């Protein structure tokens, strides 16, 4: 099937030469390319730093959301208390209005009576001026 070379390269019938993925030839104490080891170590450190940053950011986002939720809870609690106070005040004002309603009706009746009396006074004034003019005209004759 596939022949293995000493470099870890095998011949694939479809793809040609490939690197061996077998780990059986790997030995822990086998010296590797130091540049490759350094780059791999740097990659893993940077990947770890990236993942740590992502998780830290997500954690901070959740802390911010928690703080926002607490502020919202407090705000809505205050608003509920204010709304309760407003409702109580409205109820008290409605009760006071009910007790004042008869007096307000009397004020409206008095206002109507005053308006009628004012109209009668204007009519009486006009009548007295006509009567005075007639009297003066009769007096001149």
ChimeraX commands (.cxc) that place a marker at each C-alpha (Angstrom):
marker #1 position 0.00,0.00,0.00 radius 0.5
marker #1 position 1.90,3.02,1.19 radius 0.5
marker #1 position 5.60,3.07,1.66 radius 0.5
marker #1 position 7.03,4.99,4.57 radius 0.5
marker #1 position 10.26,6.92,4.20 radius 0.5
marker #1 position 12.66,7.75,6.97 radius 0.5
marker #1 position 11.52,11.42,6.91 radius 0.5
marker #1 position 7.95,10.52,7.93 radius 0.5
marker #1 position 6.66,11.05,4.37 radius 0.5
marker #1 position 4.37,8.44,2.86 radius 0.5
marker #1 position 3.08,8.04,-0.67 radius 0.5
marker #1 position -0.67,8.30,-0.98 radius 0.5
marker #1 position -2.17,6.73,-4.10 radius 0.5
marker #1 position -4.56,9.71,-4.60 radius 0.5
marker #1 position -2.65,12.70,-3.18 radius 0.5
marker #1 position 0.99,11.79,-3.60 radius 0.5
marker #1 position 3.55,12.28,-0.84 radius 0.5
marker #1 position 2.06,13.23,2.59 radius 0.5
marker #1 position 3.40,13.64,6.09 radius 0.5
marker #1 position 2.78,10.77,8.42 radius 0.5
marker #1 position 0.24,11.44,11.15 radius 0.5
marker #1 position 1.37,8.48,13.15 radius 0.5
marker #1 position 2.62,9.34,16.63 radius 0.5
marker #1 position 4.18,5.96,17.16 radius 0.5
marker #1 position 7.54,7.21,15.90 radius 0.5
marker #1 position 7.49,10.18,18.34 radius 0.5
marker #1 position 9.71,9.94,21.34 radius 0.5
marker #1 position 9.46,12.45,24.17 radius 0.5
marker #1 position 13.18,12.92,24.48 radius 0.5
marker #1 position 13.72,13.14,20.72 radius 0.5
marker #1 position 15.16,16.58,19.96 radius 0.5
marker #1 position 12.96,18.72,17.71 radius 0.5
marker #1 position 13.52,21.97,15.89 radius 0.5
marker #1 position 14.01,24.58,18.66 radius 0.5
marker #1 position 12.47,27.32,16.49 radius 0.5
marker #1 position 9.38,25.19,15.98 radius 0.5
marker #1 position 9.18,24.47,19.70 radius 0.5
marker #1 position 9.51,28.18,20.52 radius 0.5
marker #1 position 6.84,29.12,17.97 radius 0.5
marker #1 position 4.49,26.40,19.26 radius 0.5
marker #1 position 5.01,27.57,22.84 radius 0.5
marker #1 position 4.37,31.19,21.79 radius 0.5
marker #1 position 1.24,30.12,19.88 radius 0.5
marker #1 position -0.14,28.22,22.87 radius 0.5
marker #1 position 0.64,31.11,25.23 radius 0.5
marker #1 position -1.02,33.63,22.92 radius 0.5
marker #1 position -4.00,31.35,22.38 radius 0.5
marker #1 position -4.28,30.94,26.15 radius 0.5
marker #1 position -4.03,34.72,26.60 radius 0.5
marker #1 position -6.70,35.24,23.93 radius 0.5
marker #1 position -9.07,32.72,25.52 radius 0.5
marker #1 position -8.41,34.20,28.96 radius 0.5
marker #1 position -9.21,37.68,27.59 radius 0.5
marker #1 position -12.39,36.43,25.94 radius 0.5
marker #1 position -13.54,34.75,29.14 radius 0.5
marker #1 position -12.61,37.78,31.22 radius 0.5
marker #1 position -14.53,40.05,28.85 radius 0.5
marker #1 position -17.56,37.77,29.00 radius 0.5
marker #1 position -17.33,37.71,32.79 radius 0.5
marker #1 position -17.13,41.50,32.90 radius 0.5
marker #1 position -20.13,41.72,30.56 radius 0.5
marker #1 position -22.13,39.53,32.92 radius 0.5
marker #1 position -21.05,41.65,35.90 radius 0.5
marker #1 position -22.17,44.77,34.02 radius 0.5
marker #1 position -25.50,43.17,33.17 radius 0.5
marker #1 position -25.95,42.18,36.79 radius 0.5
marker #1 position -25.24,45.75,37.93 radius 0.5
marker #1 position -27.66,47.10,35.31 radius 0.5
marker #1 position -30.32,44.63,36.45 radius 0.5
marker #1 position -29.84,45.71,40.06 radius 0.5
marker #1 position -30.12,49.37,39.09 radius 0.5
marker #1 position -33.26,48.60,37.09 radius 0.5
marker #1 position -34.77,46.68,39.99 radius 0.5
marker #1 position -34.08,49.62,42.31 radius 0.5
marker #1 position -35.48,52.13,39.81 radius 0.5
marker #1 position -38.67,50.12,39.24 radius 0.5
marker #1 position -39.08,49.64,42.98 radius 0.5
marker #1 position -38.85,53.41,43.45 radius 0.5
marker #1 position -41.27,53.98,40.59 radius 0.5
marker #1 position -43.71,51.45,42.08 radius 0.5
marker #1 position -43.57,53.28,45.41 radius 0.5
marker #1 position -44.12,56.64,43.69 radius 0.5
marker #1 position -47.03,55.23,41.70 radius 0.5
marker #1 position -48.53,53.88,44.92 radius 0.5
marker #1 position -48.20,57.29,46.56 radius 0.5
marker #1 position -49.77,58.99,43.54 radius 0.5
marker #1 position -52.67,56.52,43.58 radius 0.5
marker #1 position -53.21,57.14,47.29 radius 0.5
marker #1 position -53.12,60.91,46.77 radius 0.5
marker #1 position -55.59,60.63,43.90 radius 0.5
marker #1 position -57.91,58.60,46.08 radius 0.5
marker #1 position -57.70,61.20,48.84 radius 0.5
marker #1 position -58.34,64.02,46.34 radius 0.5
marker #1 position -61.36,62.19,44.96 radius 0.5
marker #1 position -62.76,61.82,48.47 radius 0.5
marker #1 position -62.21,65.54,49.15 radius 0.5
marker #1 position -63.88,66.39,45.83 radius 0.5
marker #1 position -66.90,64.27,46.80 radius 0.5
marker #1 position -67.22,66.16,50.09 radius 0.5
marker #1 position -66.83,69.53,48.32 radius 0.5
marker #1 position -69.22,68.66,45.45 radius 0.5
marker #1 position -72.37,70.01,47.18 radius 0.5
marker #1 position -70.61,73.30,47.91 radius 0.5
marker #1 position -69.34,73.51,44.33 radius 0.5
marker #1 position -72.89,72.93,43.10 radius 0.5
marker #1 position -74.09,75.76,45.35 radius 0.5
marker #1 position -71.37,78.02,43.95 radius 0.5
marker #1 position -72.53,77.18,40.42 radius 0.5
marker #1 position -76.15,78.00,41.40 radius 0.5
marker #1 position -75.08,81.30,42.98 radius 0.5
marker #1 position -73.08,82.12,39.83 radius 0.5
marker #1 position -76.17,81.44,37.70 radius 0.5
marker #1 position -78.28,83.61,40.00 radius 0.5
marker #1 position -75.73,86.44,39.89 radius 0.5
marker #1 position -75.66,86.25,36.09 radius 0.5
marker #1 position -79.47,86.44,35.96 radius 0.5
marker #1 position -79.47,89.30,38.47 radius 0.5
marker #1 position -76.85,91.15,36.39 radius 0.5
marker #1 position -78.96,90.73,33.27 radius 0.5
marker #1 position -82.01,92.01,35.16 radius 0.5
marker #1 position -79.98,95.02,36.40 radius 0.5
marker #1 position -78.94,95.87,32.81 radius 0.5
marker #1 position -82.58,95.62,31.69 radius 0.5
marker #1 position -83.69,97.76,34.62 radius 0.5
marker #1 position -80.99,100.33,33.81 radius 0.5
marker #1 position -82.05,100.45,30.17 radius 0.5
marker #1 position -85.73,100.77,31.19 radius 0.5
marker #1 position -84.91,103.56,33.66 radius 0.5
marker #1 position -82.97,105.46,30.97 radius 0.5
marker #1 position -85.92,105.16,28.56 radius 0.5
marker #1 position -88.31,106.24,31.28 radius 0.5
marker #1 position -86.10,109.22,32.14 radius 0.5
marker #1 position -85.92,110.23,28.47 radius 0.5
marker #1 position -89.73,110.00,28.20 radius 0.5
marker #1 position -90.15,112.04,31.36 radius 0.5
marker #1 position -87.83,114.75,30.04 radius 0.5
marker #1 position -89.66,114.81,26.73 radius 0.5
marker #1 position -93.02,115.18,28.54 radius 0.5
marker #1 position -91.57,117.82,30.81 radius 0.5
marker #1 position -90.50,119.95,27.84 radius 0.5
marker #1 position -94.03,120.09,26.45 radius 0.5
marker link #1:1,2 radius 0.2
marker link #1:2,3 radius 0.2
marker link #1:3,4 radius 0.2
marker link #1:4,5 radius 0.2
marker link #1:5,6 radius 0.2
marker link #1:6,7 radius 0.2
marker link #1:7,8 radius 0.2
marker link #1:8,9 radius 0.2
marker link #1:9,10 radius 0.2
marker link #1:10,11 radius 0.2
marker link #1:11,12 radius 0.2
marker link #1:12,13 radius 0.2
marker link #1:13,14 radius 0.2
marker link #1:14,15 radius 0.2
marker link #1:15,16 radius 0.2
marker link #1:16,17 radius 0.2
marker link #1:17,18 radius 0.2
marker link #1:18,19 radius 0.2
marker link #1:19,20 radius 0.2
marker link #1:20,21 radius 0.2
marker link #1:21,22 radius 0.2
marker link #1:22,23 radius 0.2
marker link #1:23,24 radius 0.2
marker link #1:24,25 radius 0.2
marker link #1:25,26 radius 0.2
marker link #1:26,27 radius 0.2
marker link #1:27,28 radius 0.2
marker link #1:28,29 radius 0.2
marker link #1:29,30 radius 0.2
marker link #1:30,31 radius 0.2
marker link #1:31,32 radius 0.2
marker link #1:32,33 radius 0.2
marker link #1:33,34 radius 0.2
marker link #1:34,35 radius 0.2
marker link #1:35,36 radius 0.2
marker link #1:36,37 radius 0.2
marker link #1:37,38 radius 0.2
marker link #1:38,39 radius 0.2
marker link #1:39,40 radius 0.2
marker link #1:40,41 radius 0.2
marker link #1:41,42 radius 0.2
marker link #1:42,43 radius 0.2
marker link #1:43,44 radius 0.2
marker link #1:44,45 radius 0.2
marker link #1:45,46 radius 0.2
marker link #1:46,47 radius 0.2
marker link #1:47,48 radius 0.2
marker link #1:48,49 radius 0.2
marker link #1:49,50 radius 0.2
marker link #1:50,51 radius 0.2
marker link #1:51,52 radius 0.2
marker link #1:52,53 radius 0.2
marker link #1:53,54 radius 0.2
marker link #1:54,55 radius 0.2
marker link #1:55,56 radius 0.2
marker link #1:56,57 radius 0.2
marker link #1:57,58 radius 0.2
marker link #1:58,59 radius 0.2
marker link #1:59,60 radius 0.2
marker link #1:60,61 radius 0.2
marker link #1:61,62 radius 0.2
marker link #1:62,63 radius 0.2
marker link #1:63,64 radius 0.2
marker link #1:64,65 radius 0.2
marker link #1:65,66 radius 0.2
marker link #1:66,67 radius 0.2
marker link #1:67,68 radius 0.2
marker link #1:68,69 radius 0.2
marker link #1:69,70 radius 0.2
marker link #1:70,71 radius 0.2
marker link #1:71,72 radius 0.2
marker link #1:72,73 radius 0.2
marker link #1:73,74 radius 0.2
marker link #1:74,75 radius 0.2
marker link #1:75,76 radius 0.2
marker link #1:76,77 radius 0.2
marker link #1:77,78 radius 0.2
marker link #1:78,79 radius 0.2
marker link #1:79,80 radius 0.2
marker link #1:80,81 radius 0.2
marker link #1:81,82 radius 0.2
marker link #1:82,83 radius 0.2
marker link #1:83,84 radius 0.2
marker link #1:84,85 radius 0.2
marker link #1:85,86 radius 0.2
marker link #1:86,87 radius 0.2
marker link #1:87,88 radius 0.2
marker link #1:88,89 radius 0.2
marker link #1:89,90 radius 0.2
marker link #1:90,91 radius 0.2
marker link #1:91,92 radius 0.2
marker link #1:92,93 radius 0.2
marker link #1:93,94 radius 0.2
marker link #1:94,95 radius 0.2
marker link #1:95,96 radius 0.2
marker link #1:96,97 radius 0.2
marker link #1:97,98 radius 0.2
marker link #1:98,99 radius 0.2
marker link #1:99,100 radius 0.2
marker link #1:100,101 radius 0.2
marker link #1:101,102 radius 0.2
marker link #1:102,103 radius 0.2
marker link #1:103,104 radius 0.2
marker link #1:104,105 radius 0.2
marker link #1:105,106 radius 0.2
marker link #1:106,107 radius 0.2
marker link #1:107,108 radius 0.2
marker link #1:108,109 radius 0.2
marker link #1:109,110 radius 0.2
marker link #1:110,111 radius 0.2
marker link #1:111,112 radius 0.2
marker link #1:112,113 radius 0.2
marker link #1:113,114 radius 0.2
marker link #1:114,115 radius 0.2
marker link #1:115,116 radius 0.2
marker link #1:116,117 radius 0.2
marker link #1:117,118 radius 0.2
marker link #1:118,119 radius 0.2
marker link #1:119,120 radius 0.2
marker link #1:120,121 radius 0.2
marker link #1:121,122 radius 0.2
marker link #1:122,123 radius 0.2
marker link #1:123,124 radius 0.2
marker link #1:124,125 radius 0.2
marker link #1:125,126 radius 0.2
marker link #1:126,127 radius 0.2
marker link #1:127,128 radius 0.2
marker link #1:128,129 radius 0.2
marker link #1:129,130 radius 0.2
marker link #1:130,131 radius 0.2
marker link #1:131,132 radius 0.2
marker link #1:132,133 radius 0.2
marker link #1:133,134 radius 0.2
marker link #1:134,135 radius 0.2
marker link #1:135,136 radius 0.2
marker link #1:136,137 radius 0.2
marker link #1:137,138 radius 0.2
marker link #1:138,139 radius 0.2
marker link #1:139,140 radius 0.2
marker link #1:140,141 radius 0.2
view
